[in-house]
């Protein structure tokens, strides 16, 4: 297993429901080890196994959940 962590700035998270939705969507990805959401800062940290998932898949999942990724 090769573990990496990515920090993403997520646009559109404004409440605890948003936080839960993003966390649940990311937790459902095979290869995601843990997810930490900082609602106040609009940041998400994802620990993941690079042999099972990549950063683009993580970003796509957030977008599909209805949120944006700040570049």
The first five atom37 places (N, CA, C, CB, O) and aatype in JSON, in Angstrom:
{
  "aatype": [20, 20, 20, 20, 20, 20, 20, 20, 20, 20, 20, 20, 20, 20, 20, 20, 20, 20, 20, 20, 20, 20, 20, 20, 20, 20, 20, 20, 20, 20, 20, 20, 20, 20, 20, 20, 20, 20, 20, 20, 20, 20, 20, 20, 20, 20, 20, 20, 20, 20, 20, 20, 20, 20, 20, 20, 20, 20, 20, 20, 20, 20, 20, 20, 20, 20, 20, 20, 20, 20, 20],
  "atom_mask": [
    [1, 1, 1, 1, 1],
    [1, 1, 1, 1, 1],
    [1, 1, 1, 1, 1],
    [1, 1, 1, 1, 1],
    [1, 1, 1, 1, 1],
    [1, 1, 1, 1, 1],
    [1, 1, 1, 1, 1],
    [1, 1, 1, 1, 1],
    [1, 1, 1, 1, 1],
    [1, 1, 1, 1, 1],
    [1, 1, 1, 1, 1],
    [1, 1, 1, 1, 1],
    [1, 1, 1, 1, 1],
    [1, 1, 1, 1, 1],
    [1, 1, 1, 1, 1],
    [1, 1, 1, 1, 1],
    [1, 1, 1, 1, 1],
    [1, 1, 1, 1, 1],
    [1, 1, 1, 1, 1],
    [1, 1, 1, 1, 1],
    [1, 1, 1, 1, 1],
    [1, 1, 1, 1, 1],
    [1, 1, 1, 1, 1],
    [1, 1, 1, 1, 1],
    [1, 1, 1, 1, 1],
    [1, 1, 1, 1, 1],
    [1, 1, 1, 1, 1],
    [1, 1, 1, 1, 1],
    [1, 1, 1, 1, 1],
    [1, 1, 1, 1, 1],
    [1, 1, 1, 1, 1],
    [1, 1, 1, 1, 1],
    [1, 1, 1, 1, 1],
    [1, 1, 1, 1, 1],
    [1, 1, 1, 1, 1],
    [1, 1, 1, 1, 1],
    [1, 1, 1, 1, 1],
    [1, 1, 1, 1, 1],
    [1, 1, 1, 1, 1],
    [1, 1, 1, 1, 1],
    [1, 1, 1, 1, 1],
    [1, 1, 1, 1, 1],
    [1, 1, 1, 1, 1],
    [1, 1, 1, 1, 1],
    [1, 1, 1, 1, 1],
    [1, 1, 1, 1, 1],
    [1, 1, 1, 1, 1],
    [1, 1, 1, 1, 1],
    [1, 1, 1, 1, 1],
    [1, 1, 1, 1, 1],
    [1, 1, 1, 1, 1],
    [1, 1, 1, 1, 1],
    [1, 1, 1, 1, 1],
    [1, 1, 1, 1, 1],
    [1, 1, 1, 1, 1],
    [1, 1, 1, 1, 1],
    [1, 1, 1, 1, 1],
    [1, 1, 1, 1, 1],
    [1, 1, 1, 1, 1],
    [1, 1, 1, 1, 1],
    [1, 1, 1, 1, 1],
    [1, 1, 1, 1, 1],
    [1, 1, 1, 1, 1],
    [1, 1, 1, 1, 1],
    [1, 1, 1, 1, 1],
    [1, 1, 1, 1, 1],
    [1, 1, 1, 1, 1],
    [1, 1, 1, 1, 1],
    [1, 1, 1, 1, 1],
    [1, 1, 1, 1, 1],
    [1, 1, 1, 1, 1]
  ],
  "atom_positions": [
    [[0.85, -1.19, 0.0], [0.0, 0.0, 0.0], [0.89, 1.24, 0.0], [-0.96, 0.01, 1.23], [1.87, 1.32, 0.73]],
    [[0.52, 2.19, -0.83], [1.22, 3.47, -0.9], [0.23, 4.56, -0.51], [1.82, 3.73, -2.32], [-0.7, 4.86, -1.27]],
    [[0.42, 5.15, 0.66], [-0.54, 6.11, 1.19], [-0.12, 7.54, 0.87], [-0.7, 5.93, 2.69], [1.05, 7.91, 1.0]],
    [[-1.09, 8.34, 0.45], [-0.88, 9.77, 0.25], [-2.04, 10.54, 0.87], [-0.74, 10.11, -1.27], [-3.1, 9.98, 1.14]],
    [[-1.8, 11.82, 1.1], [-2.84, 12.71, 1.61], [-2.98, 13.88, 0.66], [-2.51, 13.19, 3.06], [-1.98, 14.47, 0.24]],
    [[-4.21, 14.21, 0.32], [-4.47, 15.38, -0.51], [-5.38, 16.32, 0.28], [-5.12, 14.98, -1.89], [-6.35, 15.89, 0.89]],
    [[-5.04, 17.62, 0.25], [-5.88, 18.67, 0.85], [-6.54, 19.4, -0.29], [-5.04, 19.66, 1.77], [-5.87, 19.86, -1.22]],
    [[-7.87, 19.52, -0.24], [-8.6, 20.2, -1.29], [-9.46, 21.31, -0.69], [-9.48, 19.22, -2.07], [-10.03, 21.17, 0.39]],
    [[-9.54, 22.43, -1.41], [-10.45, 23.51, -1.05], [-11.75, 23.24, -1.78], [-9.85, 24.93, -1.42], [-11.8, 23.22, -3.01]],
    [[-12.81, 23.04, -1.01], [-14.11, 22.67, -1.58], [-15.05, 23.86, -1.5], [-14.71, 21.43, -0.84], [-15.24, 24.45, -0.43]],
    [[-15.64, 24.2, -2.64], [-16.57, 25.33, -2.71], [-18.0, 24.84, -2.52], [-16.44, 26.07, -4.06], [-18.38, 23.8, -3.06]],
    [[-18.77, 25.57, -1.75], [-20.19, 25.28, -1.62], [-20.58, 24.56, -0.34], [-20.61, 24.47, -2.75], [-21.77, 24.36, -0.1]],
    [[-19.62, 24.16, 0.49], [-19.96, 23.53, 1.77], [-20.32, 24.64, 2.75], [-18.78, 22.64, 2.31], [-19.49, 25.5, 3.06]],
    [[-21.55, 24.6, 3.25], [-21.97, 25.69, 4.13], [-22.62, 25.23, 5.43], [-22.93, 26.58, 3.41], [-22.92, 26.05, 6.3]],
    [[-22.83, 23.92, 5.58], [-23.5, 23.44, 6.79], [-23.06, 22.02, 7.11], [-25.04, 23.5, 6.61], [-22.3, 21.41, 6.35]],
    [[-23.52, 21.51, 8.23], [-23.13, 20.17, 8.64], [-23.66, 19.11, 7.67], [-23.62, 19.88, 10.05], [-23.04, 18.05, 7.52]],
    [[-24.79, 19.37, 7.03], [-25.3, 18.44, 6.03], [-24.33, 18.34, 4.84], [-26.7, 18.87, 5.54], [-24.07, 17.25, 4.33]],
    [[-23.8, 19.47, 4.42], [-22.82, 19.49, 3.33], [-21.58, 18.69, 3.73], [-22.42, 20.95, 2.97], [-21.06, 17.88, 2.96]],
    [[-21.12, 18.93, 4.93], [-19.94, 18.22, 5.45], [-20.18, 16.71, 5.42], [-19.62, 18.69, 6.9], [-19.32, 15.95, 4.97]],
    [[-21.34, 16.28, 5.89], [-21.68, 14.86, 5.94], [-21.77, 14.28, 4.53], [-23.01, 14.65, 6.68], [-21.3, 13.17, 4.28]],
    [[-22.36, 15.02, 3.61], [-22.52, 14.54, 2.24], [-21.17, 14.32, 1.56], [-23.35, 15.54, 1.43], [-20.96, 13.3, 0.9]],
    [[-20.26, 15.26, 1.73], [-18.92, 15.13, 1.14], [-18.18, 13.96, 1.77], [-18.11, 16.45, 1.31], [-17.57, 13.15, 1.07]],
    [[-18.24, 13.86, 3.09], [-17.53, 12.79, 3.79], [-18.06, 11.42, 3.38], [-17.65, 12.97, 5.31], [-17.28, 10.51, 3.11]],
    [[-19.37, 11.26, 3.32], [-19.95, 9.98, 2.94], [-19.61, 9.6, 1.5], [-21.47, 10.02, 3.12], [-19.34, 8.43, 1.21]],
    [[-19.63, 10.57, 0.61], [-19.3, 10.29, -0.79], [-17.85, 9.82, -0.92], [-19.53, 11.55, -1.66], [-17.57, 8.88, -1.66]],
    [[-16.95, 10.48, -0.2], [-15.54, 10.1, -0.28], [-15.27, 8.78, 0.43], [-14.67, 11.2, 0.32], [-14.48, 7.96, -0.05]],
    [[-15.91, 8.55, 1.57], [-15.73, 7.29, 2.3], [-16.17, 6.09, 1.46], [-16.52, 7.33, 3.61], [-15.69, 4.98, 1.68]],
    [[-17.07, 6.3, 0.51], [-17.58, 5.2, -0.31], [-16.61, 4.76, -1.4], [-18.89, 5.61, -0.93], [-16.83, 3.73, -2.04]],
    [[-15.55, 5.52, -1.62], [-14.58, 5.19, -2.67], [-13.63, 4.11, -2.15], [-13.79, 6.45, -3.12], [-13.03, 4.25, -1.08]],
    [[-13.49, 3.04, -2.92], [-12.52, 2.01, -2.56], [-11.12, 2.61, -2.65], [-12.65, 0.74, -3.49], [-10.76, 3.19, -3.67]],
    [[-10.34, 2.47, -1.61], [-8.99, 3.02, -1.58], [-8.87, 4.25, -0.68], [-8.55, 3.38, -2.97], [-7.76, 4.64, -0.32]],
    [[-10.0, 4.86, -0.32], [-9.96, 5.99, 0.61], [-9.82, 5.43, 2.02], [-11.24, 6.89, 0.48], [-10.61, 4.59, 2.45]],
    [[-8.81, 5.92, 2.74], [-8.52, 5.42, 4.09], [-9.25, 6.26, 5.13], [-7.01, 5.44, 4.36], [-9.87, 5.71, 6.04]],
    [[-9.18, 7.58, 5.0], [-9.87, 8.46, 5.95], [-10.15, 9.8, 5.3], [-9.04, 8.64, 7.24], [-9.48, 10.22, 4.35]],
    [[-11.17, 10.47, 5.84], [-11.59, 11.78, 5.33], [-11.77, 12.71, 6.52], [-12.91, 11.69, 4.49], [-12.41, 12.34, 7.51]],
    [[-11.21, 13.9, 6.43], [-11.39, 14.92, 7.46], [-11.88, 16.19, 6.78], [-10.05, 15.17, 8.24], [-11.27, 16.68, 5.84]],
    [[-13.0, 16.72, 7.28], [-13.59, 17.92, 6.69], [-13.51, 19.06, 7.7], [-15.07, 17.66, 6.27], [-13.91, 18.91, 8.85]],
    [[-12.98, 20.2, 7.24], [-12.97, 21.41, 8.05], [-13.96, 22.37, 7.4], [-11.51, 22.04, 8.16], [-13.63, 23.08, 6.45]],
    [[-15.17, 22.37, 7.92], [-16.25, 23.16, 7.33], [-15.95, 24.65, 7.37], [-17.56, 22.87, 8.04], [-16.22, 25.36, 6.4]],
    [[-15.39, 25.14, 8.47], [-15.1, 26.57, 8.62], [-14.14, 27.08, 7.55], [-14.53, 26.85, 10.01], [-14.29, 28.19, 7.05]],
    [[-13.15, 26.26, 7.2], [-12.15, 26.67, 6.2], [-12.49, 26.18, 4.8], [-10.79, 26.16, 6.6], [-11.85, 26.58, 3.83]],
    [[-13.5, 25.3, 4.69], [-13.86, 24.76, 3.38], [-12.81, 23.82, 2.83], [-14.09, 25.88, 2.42], [-12.61, 23.75, 1.62]],
    [[-12.14, 23.09, 3.72], [-11.07, 22.19, 3.3], [-11.42, 20.74, 3.63], [-9.74, 22.57, 3.98], [-12.11, 20.45, 4.6]],
    [[-10.93, 19.86, 2.78], [-11.1, 18.43, 2.98], [-9.73, 17.77, 2.84], [-12.13, 17.83, 1.96], [-9.0, 18.03, 1.87]],
    [[-9.38, 16.93, 3.8], [-8.15, 16.14, 3.73], [-8.56, 14.69, 3.51], [-7.27, 16.3, 5.05], [-9.41, 14.16, 4.22]],
    [[-7.94, 14.06, 2.52], [-8.26, 12.67, 2.21], [-6.96, 11.87, 2.22], [-8.98, 12.55, 0.83], [-6.03, 12.15, 1.46]],
    [[-6.92, 10.86, 3.09], [-5.83, 9.89, 3.08], [-6.28, 8.75, 2.18], [-5.46, 9.39, 4.54], [-7.39, 8.23, 2.35]],
    [[-5.44, 8.36, 1.23], [-5.86, 7.32, 0.31], [-4.7, 6.44, -0.13], [-6.52, 7.93, -0.9], [-3.54, 6.83, -0.07]],
    [[-5.06, 5.24, -0.56], [-4.11, 4.27, -1.08], [-3.99, 4.51, -2.58], [-4.57, 2.8, -0.77], [-4.96, 4.34, -3.32]],
    [[-2.82, 4.91, -3.03], [-2.62, 5.27, -4.44], [-2.75, 4.08, -5.38], [-1.27, 5.91, -4.62], [-2.87, 4.27, -6.59]],
    [[-2.74, 2.88, -4.85], [-2.93, 1.72, -5.73], [-4.4, 1.48, -6.02], [-2.32, 0.47, -5.09], [-4.73, 0.7, -6.92]],
    [[-5.31, 2.14, -5.28], [-6.74, 1.93, -5.47], [-7.5, 3.13, -5.99], [-7.34, 1.51, -4.19], [-8.58, 2.97, -6.56]],
    [[-6.95, 4.32, -5.82], [-7.66, 5.53, -6.21], [-6.63, 6.63, -6.46], [-8.69, 5.96, -5.1], [-5.51, 6.57, -5.96]],
    [[-7.02, 7.64, -7.25], [-6.1, 8.76, -7.47], [-6.81, 10.08, -7.16], [-5.57, 8.76, -8.93], [-8.02, 10.12, -6.92]],
    [[-6.04, 11.14, -7.17], [-6.57, 12.46, -6.79], [-7.7, 12.91, -7.72], [-5.46, 13.49, -6.8], [-8.66, 13.53, -7.26]],
    [[-7.61, 12.6, -8.99], [-8.66, 13.0, -9.93], [-9.99, 12.33, -9.61], [-8.24, 12.67, -11.36], [-11.04, 12.95, -9.73]],
    [[-9.96, 11.07, -9.2], [-11.18, 10.37, -8.82], [-11.8, 11.0, -7.57], [-10.9, 8.87, -8.58], [-13.02, 11.11, -7.46]],
    [[-10.95, 11.41, -6.65], [-11.43, 12.07, -5.43], [-12.11, 13.39, -5.79], [-10.26, 12.3, -4.44], [-13.19, 13.69, -5.29]],
    [[-11.47, 14.18, -6.64], [-12.04, 15.46, -7.06], [-13.36, 15.25, -7.79], [-11.05, 16.22, -7.95], [-14.33, 15.98, -7.55]],
    [[-13.41, 14.27, -8.68], [-14.62, 13.99, -9.45], [-15.77, 13.62, -8.51], [-14.36, 12.85, -10.46], [-16.91, 14.02, -8.74]],
    [[-15.48, 12.85, -7.47], [-16.51, 12.45, -6.51], [-17.09, 13.66, -5.79], [-15.93, 11.46, -5.49], [-18.3, 13.74, -5.59]],
    [[-16.24, 14.61, -5.42], [-16.71, 15.83, -4.76], [-17.61, 16.63, -5.7], [-15.51, 16.69, -4.29], [-18.65, 17.14, -5.29]],
    [[-17.2, 16.74, -6.95], [-17.99, 17.47, -7.94], [-19.33, 16.78, -8.18], [-17.2, 17.59, -9.27], [-20.36, 17.44, -8.27]],
    [[-19.31, 15.45, -8.29], [-20.54, 14.7, -8.49], [-21.49, 14.82, -7.29], [-20.23, 13.24, -8.75], [-22.7, 14.67, -7.44]],
    [[-20.94, 15.09, -6.11], [-21.76, 15.3, -4.92], [-22.38, 16.69, -4.89], [-20.92, 15.08, -3.66], [-23.19, 17.0, -4.01]],
    [[-22.0, 17.55, -5.85], [-22.62, 18.86, -5.97], [-21.77, 20.03, -5.49], [-23.87, 18.87, -5.24], [-22.29, 21.13, -5.28]],
    [[-20.48, 19.81, -5.32], [-19.6, 20.87, -4.81], [-18.49, 21.14, -5.81], [-19.0, 20.48, -3.44], [-18.26, 20.36, -6.73]],
    [[-17.81, 22.25, -5.63], [-16.73, 22.63, -6.52], [-15.38, 22.44, -5.87], [-16.9, 24.05, -6.97], [-15.26, 22.34, -4.65]],
    [[-14.36, 22.4, -6.71], [-12.98, 22.32, -6.24], [-12.31, 23.63, -6.61], [-12.22, 21.08, -6.86], [-12.24, 24.0, -7.79]],
    [[-11.81, 24.33, -5.61], [-11.1, 25.6, -5.84], [-9.68, 25.29, -6.25], [-11.12, 26.5, -4.56], [-8.99, 24.5, -5.6]],
    [[-9.25, 25.89, -7.33], [-7.89, 25.66, -7.83], [-6.86, 26.5, -7.13], [-7.81, 25.92, -9.3], [-5.67, 26.41, -7.43]]
  ]
}
